[in-house]
Amino acid sequence: MTDLVRKLILSVLLVLASGCGPGTGGTGGGGDSDYLWLAGAKAASVCTAQFQALLICPGAPAAAEDRQGTKPIQYASATPDADMLVSFDASKVVLQRGCPKLDYSGEFGQLPSGESQFFGSYTTSGQIQHVATNLILKAGTGAAADQLVMELRATDGRLLLGPVMLKRVEAPREAPRAC
């Protein structure tokens, strides 16, 4: 094989890889299911989560097992500026922060160890590449039992955001409050 042919083949392979999902040297634009696969997790219904009582889940256990998930519901950061908005729909979640800007989307899944969380990615202002991360939510305790506690973690476990207390939004919102 000539040097020119090798370079041509390598160039074609690089172009093909550039359109792939995260972790392949591509754009990182793969779907949320790609992040489940990368983590070794299986998709699950968010209605099986420890905090499912704070969602709008169907009552029958069979419905939770078929990954139907929750009806749309939103939570916002429990601060006066409410600069973060978390939107649930089925077993997917979207986190939006207004200042500094951050957008996360993920899908609920379960690791072989039994641990459940959201697997997805985020982007920030001026960032094109999606960064694989995990969103962990728990029910609050005591006086905050009607709230969620949220943490955004890198895939290696480093804390990137949080913990943040979230309270239910009564009237649906489009986006978090800007800076």
N, CA, C and O of each residue as an XYZ file, in Angstrom:
716
protein
N       0.843     -1.163      0.000
C       0.000      0.000      0.000
C       0.898      1.239      0.000
O       1.848      1.330      0.777
N       0.589      2.168     -0.862
C       1.416      3.367     -0.943
C       1.078      4.313      0.193
O       0.019      4.215      0.812
N       1.981      5.213      0.451
C       1.787      6.211      1.506
C       0.564      7.076      1.206
O      -0.174      7.434      2.124
N       0.340      7.411     -0.046
C      -0.804      8.232     -0.448
C      -2.119      7.508     -0.155
O      -3.065      8.130      0.329
N      -2.196      6.217     -0.437
C      -3.409      5.436     -0.175
C      -3.676      5.364      1.333
O      -4.821      5.507      1.764
N      -2.638      5.146      2.130
C      -2.797      5.101      3.595
C      -3.344      6.423      4.114
O      -4.247      6.439      4.950
N      -2.800      7.531      3.619
C      -3.268      8.848      4.057
C      -4.716      9.076      3.648
O      -5.486      9.663      4.408
N      -5.090      8.627      2.478
C      -6.457      8.773      2.008
C      -7.416      7.963      2.884
O      -8.476      8.457      3.266
N      -7.047      6.736      3.197
C      -7.885      5.884      4.048
C      -8.019      6.500      5.435
O      -9.121      6.539      5.982
N      -6.931      6.978      6.010
C      -6.955      7.614      7.332
C      -7.841      8.851      7.312
O      -8.605      9.077      8.250
N      -7.750      9.651      6.262
C      -8.576     10.859      6.142
C     -10.058     10.504      6.109
O     -10.870     11.156      6.766
N     -10.411      9.476      5.348
C     -11.808      9.046      5.267
C     -12.294      8.572      6.634
O     -13.403      8.917      7.043
N     -11.493      7.796      7.342
C     -11.877      7.312      8.673
C     -12.066      8.467      9.648
O     -13.005      8.443     10.444
N     -11.212      9.463      9.608
C     -11.355     10.623     10.492
C     -12.627     11.401     10.198
O     -13.301     11.855     11.122
N     -12.961     11.560      8.936
C     -14.190     12.260      8.560
C     -15.403     11.476      9.062
O     -16.345     12.067      9.591
N     -15.386     10.165      8.903
C     -16.497      9.346      9.381
C     -16.639      9.415     10.896
O     -17.759      9.486     11.401
N     -15.546      9.397     11.623
C     -15.582      9.447     13.091
C     -16.056     10.802     13.593
O     -16.606     10.886     14.691
N     -15.861     11.856     12.826
C     -16.216     13.193     13.300
C     -17.713     13.374     13.482
O     -18.122     14.292     14.191
N     -18.537     12.551     12.882
C     -19.983     12.668     13.031
C     -20.546     11.736     14.074
O     -21.764     11.648     14.225
N     -19.706     11.048     14.787
C     -20.164     10.074     15.778
C     -20.473     10.757     17.092
O     -20.236     11.955     17.250
N     -20.998     10.005     18.024
C     -21.373     10.527     19.334
C     -20.181     10.738     20.236
O     -19.038     10.711     19.781
N     -20.444     10.952     21.532
C     -19.409     11.279     22.486
C     -18.416     10.134     22.673
O     -18.762      8.959     22.553
N     -17.192     10.505     22.965
C     -16.180      9.512     23.286
C     -15.505      8.909     22.082
O     -14.649      8.038     22.235
N     -15.865      9.347     20.871
C     -15.260      8.790     19.669
C     -14.439      9.818     18.922
O     -13.965      9.554     17.817
N     -14.267     10.990     19.515
C     -13.573     12.061     18.827
C     -14.518     12.826     17.938
O     -14.095     13.639     17.116
N     -15.817     12.562     18.105
C     -16.818     13.191     17.251
C     -17.350     14.474     17.839
O     -16.681     15.139     18.630
N     -18.562     14.814     17.444
C     -19.161     16.082     17.825
C     -19.761     16.043     19.218
O     -20.042     17.090     19.801
N     -19.964     14.835     19.764
C     -20.609     14.746     21.068
C     -22.104     14.958     20.969
O     -22.771     15.115     21.992
N     -22.642     14.968     19.772
C     -24.051     15.242     19.579
C     -24.909     14.000     19.593
O     -26.053     14.041     19.142
N     -24.388     12.893     20.101
C     -25.179     11.669     20.160
C     -26.361     11.849     21.092
O     -26.366     12.759     21.922
N     -27.362     10.991     20.963
C     -28.540     11.090     21.812
C     -28.240     10.699     23.244
O     -27.163     10.189     23.554
N     -29.236     10.952     24.137
C     -29.059     10.627     25.543
C     -28.782      9.143     25.748
O     -28.068      8.773     26.681
N     -29.337      8.286     24.890
C     -29.118      6.845     25.013
C     -27.644      6.488     24.858
O     -27.178      5.503     25.430
N     -26.903      7.292     24.080
C     -25.460      7.068     23.945
C     -24.765      7.180     25.291
O     -23.838      6.423     25.578
N     -25.208      8.120     26.119
C     -24.580      8.320     27.423
C     -24.914      7.171     28.375
O     -24.086      6.794     29.204
N     -26.117      6.616     28.262
C     -26.452      5.418     29.037
C     -25.496      4.293     28.662
O     -24.933      3.629     29.532
N     -25.318      4.087     27.365
C     -24.459      3.021     26.871
C     -23.017      3.230     27.337
O     -22.371      2.283     27.788
N     -22.510      4.452     27.233
C     -21.129      4.729     27.647
C     -20.910      4.436     29.126
O     -19.825      4.009     29.522
N     -21.940      4.665     29.946
C     -21.826      4.430     31.387
C     -22.076      2.969     31.752
O     -21.864      2.576     32.900
N     -22.521      2.164     30.796
C     -22.850      0.771     31.095
C     -24.189      0.645     31.798
O     -24.445     -0.351     32.475
N     -25.048      1.649     31.644
C     -26.351      1.664     32.304
C     -27.449      1.226     31.340
O     -27.269      1.244     30.123
N     -28.580      0.835     31.902
C     -29.750      0.487     31.112
C     -30.832      1.521     31.388
O     -30.995      1.973     32.522
N     -31.571      1.892     30.346
C     -32.672      2.835     30.502
C     -33.685      2.281     31.498
O     -33.960      1.081     31.524
N     -34.234      3.175     32.316
C     -35.230      2.784     33.318
C     -36.250      3.908     33.441
O     -35.993      5.035     33.016
N     -37.387      3.608     34.012
C     -38.402      4.629     34.251
C     -37.997      5.474     35.442
O     -37.590      4.944     36.476
N     -38.107      6.786     35.300
C     -37.829      7.675     36.429
C     -38.846      7.428     37.549
O     -38.620      7.818     38.695
N     -39.954      6.785     37.214
C     -40.963      6.462     38.220
C     -40.544      5.315     39.128
O     -41.308      4.913     40.006
N     -39.342      4.783     38.930
C     -38.774      3.797     39.852
C     -37.735      4.455     40.764
O     -37.141      3.785     41.609
N     -37.513      5.759     40.598
C     -36.505      6.485     41.377
C     -36.955      6.665     42.818
O     -38.146      6.612     43.125
N     -35.990      6.876     43.688
C     -36.254      7.106     45.113
C     -37.122      8.349     45.313
O     -37.873      8.412     46.287
N     -37.042      9.324     44.432
C     -37.789     10.580     44.555
C     -39.080     10.592     43.727
O     -39.668     11.657     43.535
N     -39.534      9.433     43.234
C     -40.682      9.368     42.336
C     -41.953      9.962     42.932
O     -42.837     10.365     42.177
N     -42.080     10.033     44.247
C     -43.273     10.625     44.863
C     -43.369     12.121     44.564
O     -44.443     12.707     44.700
N     -42.262     12.745     44.158
C     -42.255     14.171     43.838
C     -42.511     14.426     42.353
O     -42.441     15.568     41.899
N     -42.804     13.379     41.604
C     -43.104     13.489     40.173
C     -44.586     13.193     39.956
O     -45.327     13.007     40.922
N     -45.017     13.149     38.716
C     -46.411     12.813     38.397
C     -46.390     11.467     37.671
O     -46.499     11.400     36.447
N     -46.249     10.408     38.452
C     -46.119      9.059     37.905
C     -47.459      8.337     37.926
O     -48.290      8.586     38.800
N     -47.673      7.426     36.947
C     -48.885      6.614     36.968
C     -48.884      5.728     38.213
O     -47.826      5.390     38.744
N     -50.076      5.358     38.669
C     -50.175      4.588     39.908
C     -49.806      3.130     39.801
O     -49.333      2.545     40.775
N     -50.010      2.517     38.634
C     -49.787      1.076     38.506
C     -48.300      0.761     38.389
O     -47.607      1.390     37.590
N     -47.787     -0.204     39.171
C     -46.383     -0.586     39.077
C     -45.979     -1.029     37.664
O     -44.844     -0.787     37.254
N     -46.874     -1.664     36.921
C     -46.538     -2.124     35.568
C     -46.191     -0.940     34.672
O     -45.321     -1.050     33.809
N     -46.871      0.199     34.873
C     -46.601      1.383     34.051
C     -45.194      1.911     34.322
O     -44.532      2.389     33.401
N     -44.730      1.833     35.564
C     -43.383      2.301     35.883
C     -42.341      1.403     35.229
O     -41.281      1.876     34.818
N     -42.632      0.124     35.134
C     -41.672     -0.816     34.559
C     -41.536     -0.666     33.050
O     -40.493     -1.008     32.492
N     -42.586     -0.152     32.365
C     -42.492     -0.047     30.911
C     -41.859      1.270     30.445
O     -41.949      1.607     29.264
N     -41.243      1.991     31.324
C     -40.507      3.227     31.043
C     -41.400      4.376     30.587
O     -40.927      5.312     29.942
N     -42.683      4.308     30.917
C     -43.579      5.399     30.570
C     -43.104      6.700     31.222
O     -43.138      7.756     30.590
N     -42.676      6.632     32.445
C     -42.144      7.804     33.129
C     -43.196      8.767     33.630
O     -44.381      8.442     33.704
N     -42.742      9.955     33.971
C     -43.588     10.973     34.563
C     -44.261     11.843     33.510
O     -43.778     11.964     32.384
N     -45.362     12.436     33.883
C     -45.956     13.483     33.058
C     -45.078     14.724     33.226
O     -44.330     14.808     34.200
N     -45.146     15.679     32.313
C     -44.284     16.864     32.426
C     -44.461     17.585     33.762
O     -45.582     17.821     34.211
N     -43.342     17.925     34.381
C     -43.323     18.638     35.657
C     -42.005     19.404     35.733
O     -40.988     18.955     35.203
N     -42.027     20.558     36.393
C     -40.826     21.389     36.493
C     -40.509     21.724     37.944
O     -41.393     21.841     38.793
N     -39.213     21.874     38.192
C     -38.686     22.350     39.471
C     -37.705     23.474     39.172
O     -37.035     23.467     38.139
N     -37.624     24.448     40.090
C     -36.671     25.556     39.941
C     -35.855     25.664     41.214
O     -36.276     25.218     42.282
N     -34.687     26.261     41.084
C     -33.835     26.429     42.265
C     -34.605     27.225     43.321
O     -35.291     28.200     43.011
N     -34.477     26.793     44.553
C     -35.230     27.378     45.663
C     -34.524     28.612     46.208
O     -34.309     28.740     47.413
N     -34.168     29.510     45.307
C     -33.523     30.771     45.672
C     -34.384     31.905     45.124
O     -35.174     31.685     44.206
N     -34.246     33.122     45.673
C     -35.080     34.230     45.182
C     -34.945     34.479     43.673
O     -35.921     34.869     43.030
N     -33.755     34.260     43.096
C     -33.584     34.510     41.664
C     -33.990     33.323     40.797
O     -34.112     33.480     39.582
N     -34.202     32.149     41.372
C     -34.626     30.936     40.654
C     -33.918     30.817     39.306
O     -34.565     30.749     38.261
N     -32.582     30.793     39.340
C     -31.793     30.817     38.105
C     -31.599     29.447     37.465
O     -30.912     29.343     36.449
N     -32.183     28.397     38.031
C     -32.096     27.060     37.439
C     -33.488     26.477     37.297
O     -34.331     26.616     38.184
N     -33.719     25.818     36.162
C     -34.999     25.188     35.886
C     -34.742     23.754     35.457
O     -33.942     23.504     34.555
N     -35.423     22.805     36.108
C     -35.303     21.383     35.777
C     -36.672     20.918     35.294
O     -37.667     21.020     36.011
N     -36.704     20.400     34.055
C     -37.958     19.944     33.443
C     -37.891     18.439     33.215
O     -36.972     17.938     32.568
N     -38.879     17.725     33.755
C     -38.992     16.275     33.572
C     -40.097     15.997     32.564
O     -41.130     16.666     32.574
N     -39.888     15.016     31.698
C     -40.923     14.545     30.780
C     -40.583     13.094     30.447
O     -39.506     12.805     29.926
N     -41.498     12.196     30.748
C     -41.255     10.751     30.633
C     -40.058     10.418     31.532
O     -40.099     10.709     32.728
N     -39.004      9.821     30.991
C     -37.830      9.505     31.818
C     -36.626     10.336     31.385
O     -35.477      9.922     31.541
N     -36.912     11.513     30.838
C     -35.857     12.434     30.414
C     -35.912     13.697     31.259
O     -36.950     14.045     31.823
N     -34.771     14.375     31.332
C     -34.689     15.601     32.114
C     -33.887     16.636     31.337
O     -32.966     16.300     30.592
N     -34.254     17.903     31.522
C     -33.503     19.026     30.965
C     -33.250     19.998     32.110
O     -34.181     20.400     32.808
N     -31.996     20.373     32.299
C     -31.598     21.374     33.290
C     -31.126     22.596     32.527
O     -30.291     22.488     31.629
N     -31.661     23.766     32.883
C     -31.220     25.023     32.287
C     -30.829     25.967     33.409
O     -31.572     26.148     34.373
N     -29.648     26.569     33.272
C     -29.217     27.591     34.226
C     -29.061     28.876     33.434
O     -28.544     28.868     32.317
N     -29.517     29.996     34.025
C     -29.473     31.270     33.335
C     -28.128     31.969     33.386
O     -27.689     32.531     32.383
N     -27.461     31.947     34.544
C     -26.238     32.728     34.680
C     -25.269     32.062     35.650
O     -25.607     31.919     36.825
N     -24.081     31.647     35.214
C     -23.679     31.539     33.823
C     -24.471     30.434     33.137
O     -24.894     29.472     33.776
N     -24.666     30.580     31.840
C     -25.515     29.675     31.058
C     -24.999     28.240     31.078
O     -23.805     27.986     30.916
N     -25.928     27.313     31.280
C     -25.625     25.881     31.248
C     -26.884     25.155     30.785
O     -27.979     25.445     31.265
N     -26.735     24.218     29.861
C     -27.843     23.392     29.391
C     -27.441     21.932     29.489
O     -26.418     21.525     28.940
N     -28.254     21.139     30.194
C     -28.010     19.708     30.382
C     -29.247     18.960     29.914
O     -30.370     19.421     30.122
N     -29.049     17.805     29.284
C     -30.170     16.900     29.012
C     -29.690     15.484     29.264
O     -28.539     15.148     28.983
N     -30.576     14.659     29.793
C     -30.204     13.288     30.094
C     -31.403     12.376     30.181
O     -32.555     12.811     30.161
N     -31.098     11.103     30.277
C     -32.112     10.060     30.378
C     -31.843      9.241     31.632
O     -30.695      8.971     31.982
N     -32.928      8.851     32.304
C     -32.803      8.091     33.545
C     -32.397      6.660     33.241
O     -32.914      6.038     32.314
N     -31.469      6.149     34.030
C     -31.018      4.776     33.842
C     -30.482      4.185     35.122
O     -30.349      4.864     36.140
N     -30.179      2.909     35.047
C     -29.685      2.173     36.208
C     -28.403      1.441     35.840
O     -28.324      0.760     34.818
N     -27.403      1.599     36.700
C     -26.131      0.902     36.538
C     -26.269     -0.544     37.006
O     -27.198     -0.854     37.752
N     -25.373     -1.435     36.590
C     -25.423     -2.823     37.072
C     -25.377     -2.915     38.600
O     -25.893     -3.875     39.173
N     -24.764     -1.926     39.270
C     -24.683     -1.916     40.737
C     -26.030     -1.622     41.385
O     -26.188     -1.792     42.594
N     -27.023     -1.172     40.572
C     -28.333     -0.829     41.101
C     -28.509      0.671     41.306
O     -29.627      1.131     41.540
N     -27.431      1.437     41.222
C     -27.512      2.889     41.389
C     -28.226      3.500     40.188
O     -27.936      3.153     39.043
N     -29.165      4.417     40.455
C     -29.934      5.065     39.397
C     -29.659      6.555     39.386
O     -29.509      7.177     40.437
N     -29.592      7.127     38.184
C     -29.376      8.557     38.004
C     -29.651      8.900     36.554
O     -30.000      8.027     35.759
N     -29.493     10.173     36.206
C     -29.634     10.608     34.821
C     -28.257     10.613     34.169
O     -27.278     11.063     34.764
N     -28.193     10.112     32.948
C     -26.962     10.060     32.175
C     -27.160     10.954     30.954
O     -28.096     10.757     30.180
N     -26.282     11.930     30.788
C     -26.435     12.852     29.674
C     -25.221     13.725     29.494
O     -24.095     13.314     29.774
N     -25.461     14.956     29.016
C     -24.353     15.872     28.755
C     -24.818     17.311     28.923
O     -26.014     17.602     28.947
N     -23.827     18.214     29.041
C     -24.150     19.629     29.135
C     -23.256     20.435     28.206
O     -22.202     19.980     27.761
N     -23.714     21.639     27.933
C     -22.914     22.649     27.239
C     -23.049     23.937     28.042
O     -24.019     24.121     28.778
N     -22.075     24.822     27.895
C     -22.112     26.122     28.552
C     -21.964     27.207     27.496
O     -21.774     26.910     26.317
N     -22.050     28.454     27.916
C     -21.899     29.586     26.992
C     -20.618     29.452     26.192
O     -19.544     29.226     26.749
N     -20.741     29.593     24.885
C     -19.579     29.572     24.013
C     -18.965     28.200     23.791
O     -17.937     28.087     23.122
N     -19.569     27.164     24.335
C     -19.021     25.810     24.221
C     -19.812     25.038     23.171
O     -21.043     25.045     23.179
N     -19.106     24.382     22.280
C     -19.761     23.588     21.234
C     -19.816     22.122     21.637
O     -20.829     21.460     21.412
N     -18.752     21.607     22.225
C     -18.640     20.193     22.592
C     -19.534     19.873     23.788
O     -19.531     20.601     24.781
N     -20.296     18.788     23.696
C     -21.080     18.302     24.831
C     -20.141     17.575     25.780
O     -19.233     16.866     25.346
N     -20.366     17.756     27.098
C     -19.541     17.108     28.111
C     -20.398     16.075     28.832
O     -21.430     16.418     29.408
N     -19.977     14.811     28.804
C     -20.727     13.737     29.466
C     -20.726     13.968     30.972
O     -19.673     14.158     31.581
N     -21.910     13.949     31.564
C     -22.066     14.162     33.001
C     -23.260     13.369     33.508
O     -24.055     12.849     32.724
N     -23.373     13.282     34.819
C     -24.478     12.586     35.458
C     -25.207     13.554     36.379
O     -24.577     14.302     37.126
N     -26.527     13.541     36.325
C     -27.356     14.377     37.185
C     -27.964     13.469     38.243
O     -28.643     12.490     37.932
N     -27.706     13.813     39.493
C     -28.174     12.997     40.615
C     -29.213     13.803     41.382
O     -28.961     14.944     41.769
N     -30.369     13.212     41.597
C     -31.455     13.865     42.321
C     -31.892     12.987     43.477
O     -31.935     11.761     43.374
N     -32.215     13.647     44.584
C     -32.723     12.959     45.771
C     -33.850     13.793     46.352
O     -33.910     15.004     46.140
N     -34.738     13.146     47.083
C     -35.793     13.874     47.781
C     -35.180     14.584     48.977
O     -34.276     14.066     49.632
N     -35.691     15.782     49.247
C     -35.247     16.505     50.432
C     -35.729     15.796     51.687
O     -36.512     14.849     51.615
N     -35.260     16.256     52.827
C     -35.656     15.639     54.094
C     -36.217     16.699     55.030
O     -35.998     17.895     54.838
N     -36.942     16.246     56.043
C     -37.491     17.152     57.052
C     -38.434     18.172     56.444
O     -39.346     17.823     55.696
N     -38.203     19.457     56.776
C     -39.057     20.534     56.283
C     -38.957     20.681     54.761
O     -39.838     21.280     54.144
N     -37.901     20.146     54.153
C     -37.708     20.244     52.700
C     -38.103     18.952     51.990
O     -37.627     18.688     50.886
N     -38.973     18.138     52.609
C     -39.347     16.845     52.027
C     -40.097     16.988     50.705
O     -40.195     16.027     49.943
N     -40.632     18.189     50.426
C     -41.340     18.417     49.161
C     -40.418     18.999     48.086
O     -40.881     19.433     47.031
N     -39.120     19.006     48.361
C     -38.140     19.550     47.424
C     -37.175     18.453     46.963
O     -37.069     17.395     47.584
N     -36.479     18.731     45.861
C     -35.435     17.840     45.358
C     -34.070     18.452     45.640
O     -33.918     19.673     45.673
N     -33.086     17.595     45.843
C     -31.698     18.021     45.982
C     -30.974     17.522     44.738
O     -31.003     16.329     44.438
N     -30.320     18.439     44.008
C     -29.694     18.114     42.736
C     -28.190     18.315     42.793
O     -27.701     19.273     43.391
N     -27.457     17.396     42.159
C     -26.009     17.524     41.962
C     -25.692     17.146     40.520
O     -26.227     16.167     39.999
N     -24.827     17.914     39.882
C     -24.315     17.580     38.556
C     -22.877     17.136     38.752
O     -22.056     17.878     39.293
N     -22.575     15.918     38.308
C     -21.246     15.348     38.531
C     -20.608     14.914     37.221
O     -21.284     14.449     36.303
N     -19.284     15.077     37.153
C     -18.509     14.559     36.027
C     -18.588     13.041     36.074
O     -18.917     12.469     37.113
N     -18.291     12.390     34.970
C     -18.368     10.925     34.940
C     -17.365     10.277     35.886
O     -17.520      9.105     36.230
N     -16.337     11.015     36.318
C     -15.383     10.474     37.290
C     -15.810     10.758     38.734
O     -15.078     10.440     39.671
N     -17.007     11.363     38.918
C     -17.548     11.601     40.248
C     -17.318     12.999     40.801
O     -17.896     13.344     41.831
N     -16.489     13.821     40.144
C     -16.245     15.184     40.637
C     -17.539     15.991     40.631
O     -18.321     15.917     39.682
N     -17.760     16.761     41.691
C     -18.929     17.620     41.799
C     -18.727     18.851     40.918
O     -17.748     19.577     41.091
N     -19.639     19.095     39.977
C     -19.559     20.250     39.082
C     -20.533     21.352     39.476
O     -20.267     22.535     39.263
N     -21.669     20.950     40.054
C     -22.704     21.905     40.427
C     -23.515     21.312     41.561
O     -23.929     20.154     41.510
N     -23.737     22.128     42.592
C     -24.607     21.679     43.673
C     -23.870     21.412     44.964
O     -22.671     21.666     45.078
N     -24.588     20.907     45.917
C     -26.008     20.552     45.838
C     -26.891     21.797     45.754
O     -26.588     22.837     46.339
N     -27.992     21.664     45.009
C     -28.951     22.738     44.801
C     -30.324     22.233     45.224
O     -30.749     21.155     44.809
N     -31.008     23.004     46.041
C     -32.378     22.672     46.431
C     -33.325     23.158     45.330
O     -33.197     24.281     44.841
N     -34.266     22.310     44.952
C     -35.230     22.630     43.901
C     -36.639     22.520     44.457
O     -36.957     21.572     45.175
N     -37.488     23.494     44.125
C     -38.893     23.412     44.538
C     -39.777     23.367     43.299
O     -39.415     23.892     42.245
N     -40.921     22.744     43.435
C     -41.833     22.558     42.304
C     -42.333     23.904     41.782
O     -42.644     24.812     42.552
N     -42.400     24.008     40.467
C     -42.910     25.206     39.802
C     -44.400     24.981     39.563
O     -44.788     23.979     38.961
N     -45.230     25.898     40.027
C     -46.671     25.727     39.877
C     -47.159     26.059     38.469
O     -48.011     25.351     37.930
N     -46.632     27.123     37.869
C     -47.015     27.492     36.501
C     -45.810     27.214     35.596
O     -44.711     27.689     35.882
N     -45.994     26.452     34.505
C     -44.872     26.100     33.631
C     -44.089     27.336     33.173
O     -44.665     28.382     32.873
N     -42.760     27.184     33.128
C     -41.869     28.276     32.705
C     -41.114     27.842     31.470
O     -40.885     26.651     31.260
N     -40.727     28.804     30.653
C     -39.995     28.538     29.425
C     -38.492     28.434     29.664
O     -37.839     27.553     29.103
N     -37.943     29.304     30.473
C     -36.488     29.337     30.676
C     -36.202     29.957     32.040
O     -37.045     30.665     32.591
N     -35.014     29.692     32.584
C     -34.677     30.310     33.871
C     -34.456     31.812     33.692
O     -34.226     32.304     32.587
N     -34.533     32.503     34.793
C     -34.293     33.941     34.760
C     -32.847     34.218     34.348
O     -31.918     33.557     34.812
N     -32.677     35.193     33.480
C     -31.344     35.560     32.997
C     -30.595     36.393     34.038
O     -31.170     36.828     35.036
N     -29.317     36.602     33.790
C     -28.467     37.408     34.701
C     -28.991     38.824     34.806
O     -28.414     39.644     35.520
